[in-house]
Amino acid sequence: MAETLAHVEDMVDGSPVVDVHDTFHYYQELLAALKAKIDARFETTRDPSTEGLEAYGSYPDGPGGSLAAYSGPEVDWLVHSWLGNPGASFANLHLTCWLGPQIKVPHLGIALLVWPGGWFYLDSVPRVNMVEDGDYYDEYYAPLDAEWLELRADPQFEYFVSRAGFIRASLSPTAYCYSFERSRRNLEIVSARAHAHVDRWLSWVDAATAVPESERAALAETDLTIRRNIAERDPANVMGVRFFGEETTNKLVRALWGGDRELPRPGAGA
């Protein structure tokens, strides 16, 4: 079982400059299809704070990106974004959905990279300490062990070990985090796993038990702290600084966690 242990910028800098638009467009279509499933289930509105990020940078002539964030009665913060320079080896795409505090279903995390090899992350971000709350682990994670181990044993997927200990700590026991060759076979596996991930998550949402009103404010604050920490400590932020500078990257990071949001948070006040 092979492993990848490398900085994002080192992977990009240590590879020849190649046009990766084929994989970039594949990823875009995949995330659009997944977002359509989410949109069919939830009512959301784009947060005005991200309208100015619809397109930034100089793409297609150079690095660029797009970031849109949404909120709604059941959704605290949904982000659909990409950043990079697909004409020169790198693109980073995200689709994340952080639920409101009305239920405790794990949040949805998806990230797809090309650098210029393939990379993907799928996770169900927990909202409790699972060592303390074993029932939560049994409900949402234990049933996924077998299929997680199946991909872990696939020799064409190299398990990615972040050099940042905080990022390793943020992963659930069934997180997919892999490097892979961008073959049709492997991309189709990523697509199938991503669709199954979203379908399962939506079924969890529909079957969830409501959180008591008295517990929702505390849950919402915990969710926000986790989301902010993950966004601010992401090692890939260094690529944003390289492409767009500190000021724009800081604005993008705030958009990932909702630091400039204008819409009220569901169940947690403004």
LOTORGU-432074 format. One line per field, with one value per residue (C-alpha): residue number from 1; y, x, z. Coordinates in nm, 4 decimals. Example, Ala and Ser with C-alpha at 12.3 -4.5 7.8 and 13.67 -1.06 7.14 Angstrom:
// residues 2
pos 1, 2
Y -0.4500, -0.1060
X 1.2300, 1.3670
Z 0.7800, 0.7140
This chain:
// residues 270
pos 1, 2, 3, 4, 5, 6, 7, 8, 9, 10, 11, 12, 13, 14, 15, 16, 17, 18, 19, 20, 21, 22, 23, 24, 25, 26, 27, 28, 29, 30, 31, 32, 33, 34, 35, 36, 37, 38, 39, 40, 41, 42, 43, 44, 45, 46, 47, 48, 49, 50, 51, 52, 53, 54, 55, 56, 57, 58, 59, 60, 61, 62, 63, 64, 65, 66, 67, 68, 69, 70, 71, 72, 73, 74, 75, 76, 77, 78, 79, 80, 81, 82, 83, 84, 85, 86, 87, 88, 89, 90, 91, 92, 93, 94, 95, 96, 97, 98, 99, 100, 101, 102, 103, 104, 105, 106, 107, 108, 109, 110, 111, 112, 113, 114, 115, 116, 117, 118, 119, 120, 121, 122, 123, 124, 125, 126, 127, 128, 129, 130, 131, 132, 133, 134, 135, 136, 137, 138, 139, 140, 141, 142, 143, 144, 145, 146, 147, 148, 149, 150, 151, 152, 153, 154, 155, 156, 157, 158, 159, 160, 161, 162, 163, 164, 165, 166, 167, 168, 169, 170, 171, 172, 173, 174, 175, 176, 177, 178, 179, 180, 181, 182, 183, 184, 185, 186, 187, 188, 189, 190, 191, 192, 193, 194, 195, 196, 197, 198, 199, 200, 201, 202, 203, 204, 205, 206, 207, 208, 209, 210, 211, 212, 213, 214, 215, 216, 217, 218, 219, 220, 221, 222, 223, 224, 225, 226, 227, 228, 229, 230, 231, 232, 233, 234, 235, 236, 237, 238, 239, 240, 241, 242, 243, 244, 245, 246, 247, 248, 249, 250, 251, 252, 253, 254, 255, 256, 257, 258, 259, 260, 261, 262, 263, 264, 265, 266, 267, 268, 269, 270
Y 0.0000, 0.3045, 0.6463, 1.0016, 1.2414, 1.5763, 1.9471, 2.0654, 2.3225, 2.0608, 1.8313, 2.1154, 2.2467, 1.9020, 1.8117, 1.9273, 2.2024, 2.0359, 2.1388, 1.9592, 2.1060, 1.7599, 1.6564, 2.0062, 1.9939, 1.6377, 1.7569, 2.0580, 1.8390, 1.5976, 1.8693, 2.0299, 1.6984, 1.6505, 2.0054, 1.9484, 1.6633, 1.8897, 2.1727, 1.9336, 1.8653, 2.2034, 2.5585, 2.7904, 3.1507, 3.2781, 3.4925, 3.8416, 3.8478, 3.6018, 3.7654, 3.9517, 3.6178, 3.4790, 3.5143, 3.6424, 3.6335, 3.6205, 3.2782, 3.1464, 3.3460, 3.2645, 3.1706, 3.2295, 3.0939, 3.1194, 3.0905, 3.0868, 3.0296, 2.9656, 2.9427, 2.8385, 2.7188, 2.3841, 2.4751, 2.6893, 2.7272, 2.5568, 2.6333, 2.5546, 2.6767, 2.6286, 2.7905, 2.7314, 2.7467, 2.4425, 2.5403, 2.4956, 2.1811, 2.2879, 2.3138, 2.2785, 2.2346, 2.2204, 2.1304, 2.1424, 2.1599, 2.2484, 2.1769, 2.3895, 2.2844, 2.1306, 1.7865, 1.6302, 1.4559, 1.4918, 1.7736, 1.6965, 1.7503, 1.7066, 1.8337, 1.7428, 1.8377, 1.8001, 1.8910, 1.7496, 1.3990, 1.3301, 1.3701, 1.3539, 1.3921, 1.2795, 1.2928, 1.3083, 1.5741, 1.4624, 1.6958, 1.5075, 1.3439, 0.9904, 0.8365, 0.9758, 0.9197, 0.5651, 0.5566, 0.8376, 0.6387, 0.3251, 0.5091, 0.7046, 0.5482, 0.1809, 0.0771, 0.2346, 0.0393, -0.2353, -0.0081, 0.2244, -0.0673, -0.1825, 0.1361, 0.1449, -0.1861, -0.0643, -0.0340, 0.2454, 0.4771, 0.6095, 0.7119, 1.0782, 1.1620, 1.5367, 1.6797, 1.9023, 1.7210, 1.9382, 1.8290, 1.4644, 1.5215, 1.6703, 1.3532, 1.1033, 0.7298, 0.6777, 0.9799, 0.9213, 1.1100, 0.9710, 1.0497, 0.8619, 0.8477, 1.0366, 0.7362, 0.6955, 0.3962, 0.5906, 0.9006, 0.6848, 0.5317, 0.8810, 0.9794, 0.6670, 0.7109, 1.0784, 1.0112, 0.7342, 0.9689, 1.2404, 0.9970, 0.8379, 1.1769, 1.2916, 0.9737, 1.0499, 1.3982, 1.2627, 1.0057, 1.2347, 1.3067, 1.6733, 1.8282, 1.9809, 2.3596, 2.4074, 2.2420, 2.4123, 2.7328, 2.5434, 2.3023, 2.5922, 2.7547, 2.4282, 2.3849, 2.7360, 2.6880, 2.3620, 2.5120, 2.8183, 2.6169, 2.3814, 2.6697, 2.8770, 2.5875, 2.4287, 2.3802, 2.4404, 2.8075, 2.8627, 2.8181, 3.0969, 3.3271, 3.2309, 3.3056, 3.6017, 3.7409, 3.7532, 3.9965, 3.8046, 3.4690, 3.5916, 3.7007, 3.3589, 3.1800, 3.3966, 3.3063, 2.9352, 2.9616, 3.2517, 3.5270, 3.7991, 3.6435, 3.8665, 3.6083, 3.4955, 3.1570, 2.9034, 2.8489, 3.0563, 3.4181, 3.6622
X 0.0000, 0.1875, 0.1748, 0.2387, 0.4081, 0.4759, 0.3937, 0.1501, 0.3950, 0.6705, 0.4496, 0.3812, 0.7371, 0.8902, 0.6859, 0.7005, 0.4583, 0.1641, -0.1829, -0.4314, -0.7526, -0.8846, -0.8900, -0.9918, -1.3017, -1.3767, -1.3646, -1.5831, -1.8514, -1.8352, -1.8797, -2.1613, -2.3480, -2.2940, -2.4046, -2.7201, -2.8097, -2.7586, -2.9577, -3.2478, -3.2638, -3.1886, -3.3100, -3.0097, -2.9278, -2.5904, -2.4259, -2.3663, -2.0173, -1.8991, -2.0511, -1.7270, -1.5437, -1.7441, -1.4285, -1.0910, -0.7368, -0.6432, -0.7736, -0.7531, -0.4361, -0.2948, -0.4024, -0.7631, -1.0572, -1.4183, -1.5856, -1.9555, -2.0950, -2.4567, -2.6701, -3.0266, -3.2708, -3.0908, -2.7478, -2.5015, -2.2386, -2.2066, -1.8976, -1.8479, -1.5093, -1.1953, -0.8512, -0.5463, -0.3771, -0.4951, -0.2750, 0.0296, -0.0225, -0.2439, -0.6121, -0.7888, -1.1682, -1.3974, -1.7563, -1.8335, -2.1645, -2.1804, -2.5212, -2.7157, -2.7487, -3.0945, -2.9338, -2.5958, -2.5304, -2.1618, -2.0766, -1.9924, -1.6351, -1.5074, -1.1839, -1.0304, -0.6784, -0.4559, -0.0910, -0.0311, -0.1130, -0.4590, -0.5673, -0.9000, -1.0503, -1.3931, -1.4976, -1.7871, -1.6714, -1.7775, -1.9546, -1.8803, -1.5835, -1.6353, -1.4130, -1.6647, -1.9781, -1.9419, -2.3001, -2.2188, -1.9242, -2.1392, -2.4080, -2.2006, -1.8549, -1.8485, -2.0649, -1.8090, -1.5057, -1.5170, -1.5367, -1.2721, -1.0342, -1.1110, -0.9730, -0.6849, -0.5721, -0.5913, -0.2301, -0.3247, -0.4227, -0.1525, -0.2776, -0.1908, -0.0371, -0.0410, 0.2796, 0.0577, -0.0387, -0.3473, -0.4827, -0.4203, -0.6124, -0.9059, -0.9703, -1.2348, -1.1500, -1.3183, -1.1790, -1.0603, -0.7357, -0.5421, -0.2993, -0.3455, -0.2512, -0.5060, -0.6203, -0.9790, -1.0130, -0.9029, -1.1076, -1.4156, -1.3472, -1.3210, -1.6485, -1.8296, -1.7016, -1.7984, -2.1537, -2.1956, -2.0600, -2.3147, -2.6045, -2.5293, -2.4938, -2.8299, -2.9907, -2.8422, -2.9938, -3.3389, -3.3243, -3.1762, -3.3290, -3.3695, -3.1254, -3.2996, -3.3337, -3.1324, -2.8257, -2.8236, -2.6347, -2.3418, -2.3334, -2.3350, -2.0381, -1.8437, -1.9156, -1.7903, -1.4699, -1.3919, -1.4661, -1.2505, -0.9579, -0.9606, -0.9802, -0.7087, -0.4683, -0.4979, -0.1429, -0.2733, -0.3312, 0.0319, -0.0668, -0.3223, -0.0534, 0.1767, -0.0899, -0.2795, -0.0909, -0.1694, -0.4640, -0.6686, -0.5825, -0.6968, -1.0262, -1.0664, -0.9936, -1.2514, -1.5020, -1.4351, -1.5423, -1.7877, -1.5833, -1.7456, -2.0907, -2.3981, -2.6771, -2.7770, -2.6650, -2.9499, -3.0395, -2.7485, -2.8549, -2.6835
Z 0.0000, -0.1303, 0.0321, -0.0854, 0.1571, -0.0097, 0.0000, -0.2674, -0.3996, -0.4189, -0.6266, -0.8702, -0.8822, -0.9191, -1.2252, -1.5867, -1.6830, -1.8560, -1.9646, -1.7377, -1.8767, -1.9607, -1.5954, -1.4829, -1.7025, -1.5882, -1.2276, -1.3066, -1.4619, -1.1702, -0.9084, -1.1087, -1.1116, -0.7392, -0.6600, -0.8655, -0.6291, -0.3299, -0.4915, -0.5495, -0.1738, -0.0126, -0.0537, -0.0660, -0.1600, -0.2741, -0.0098, -0.1519, -0.0016, -0.2676, -0.5748, -0.6392, -0.6481, -0.9397, -1.1487, -1.0340, -1.1653, -1.5333, -1.6417, -1.9166, -1.9813, -1.6375, -1.2836, -1.1882, -1.0018, -0.8915, -0.5524, -0.4712, -0.1234, -0.0287, 0.2818, 0.3571, 0.6240, 0.6591, 0.5208, 0.7127, 0.4396, 0.1004, -0.1084, -0.4781, -0.5956, -0.7985, -0.8010, -1.0124, -1.3492, -1.5479, -1.8402, -1.6162, -1.4110, -1.1185, -1.0253, -0.6892, -0.6830, -0.3794, -0.2990, 0.0713, 0.2528, 0.6209, 0.7670, 1.0090, 1.3745, 1.3343, 1.2844, 1.3703, 1.0392, 0.9430, 0.7058, 0.3426, 0.2237, -0.1320, -0.2867, -0.6235, -0.7287, -1.0283, -0.9571, -1.2291, -1.1050, -0.9727, -0.6100, -0.4327, -0.0871, 0.0298, 0.3921, 0.6314, 0.8769, 1.2270, 1.4659, 1.7861, 1.9555, 1.8276, 2.0926, 2.3400, 2.1300, 2.0032, 1.8764, 1.6316, 1.4981, 1.4711, 1.2740, 1.0230, 0.9978, 1.0951, 0.7940, 0.5568, 0.6781, 0.4164, 0.1127, 0.2592, 0.3022, -0.0524, -0.2052, 0.0433, -0.1060, -0.4690, -0.5941, -0.8355, -0.5493, -0.3159, 0.0265, 0.0803, 0.4167, 0.4805, 0.6211, 0.8392, 1.1568, 1.2029, 0.8662, 0.9534, 1.2764, 1.0839, 0.8826, 0.9884, 0.9990, 0.6607, 0.4744, 0.1190, 0.0580, -0.2376, -0.5162, -0.8432, -1.2079, -1.4171, -1.6188, -1.7328, -1.5028, -1.1948, -1.2726, -1.3089, -0.9673, -0.8180, -0.9820, -0.8612, -0.5061, -0.5052, -0.6253, -0.3673, -0.1004, -0.1782, -0.2190, 0.1180, 0.2857, 0.1509, 0.2839, 0.6258, 0.6119, 0.5317, 0.8143, 1.0811, 1.4194, 1.5122, 1.7588, 2.0632, 2.0350, 2.3539, 2.1958, 1.8573, 1.9355, 2.0847, 1.7911, 1.5442, 1.7171, 1.7189, 1.3473, 1.2718, 1.4705, 1.2904, 0.9483, 1.0137, 1.1444, 0.8455, 0.5965, 0.7595, 0.8158, 0.4704, 0.3343, -0.0188, 0.0712, -0.0237, -0.3884, -0.3563, -0.2204, -0.5077, -0.7690, -0.6208, -0.3199, 0.0500, 0.0363, -0.2191, -0.0617, 0.2794, 0.1234, -0.0398, 0.2876, 0.4684, 0.1988, 0.2570, 0.6200, 0.5958, 0.7572, 0.5446, 0.5161, 0.4948, 0.5235, 0.8731, 0.9983, 1.0330, 1.3962, 1.5222, 1.4742, 1.2443
